[in-house]
Amino acid sequence: MATGETGFSDVFYDLVSVQYHSLKAGHDYGQYVRDAKNGGFDDIASFFEQVMKEDSERAAKCHQFLAQLSGTKDAGPAAG
């Protein structure tokens, strides 16, 4: 288990990073959906909605893995 400067294992930190970016992007895509719909591009709006759904699923999966690692030595000393 490699532990970087954060005190978390690299894998734990990576999961947090993916989760963060998935959630942040999901928020940004909401505006993209509105822009596409306002422009009359329903197919593009559907694409953005699909991307939002995938990001939401990705964030949820990260959450599951983080819960699984939390409190174990595999999370690193900062998560213990």
Residue pairs with C-beta under 8 A, 6 or more apart in sequence:
1 9
1 10
1 11
1 73
1 74
1 76
2 9
2 10
3 9
3 10
3 76
3 77
4 10
4 13
6 13
6 76
6 78
7 76
7 77
7 78
7 79
8 16
8 75
8 76
8 78
8 79
9 69
9 74
9 75
9 76
9 79
11 69
11 74
12 66
12 69
12 74
12 75
12 76
12 79
13 76
15 62
15 65
15 66
15 69
16 62
16 66
18 58
18 59
18 62
19 58
19 59
19 62
19 63
19 66
22 55
22 56
22 58
22 59
22 62
23 55
23 59
25 51
25 55
26 52
26 55
26 56
26 59
29 48
29 49
29 51
29 52
29 55
30 52
32 48
33 45
33 48
33 49
33 52
36 42
36 44
36 45
36 47
36 48
37 45
69 75
69 79
70 79
71 79
71 80
72 80
73 80
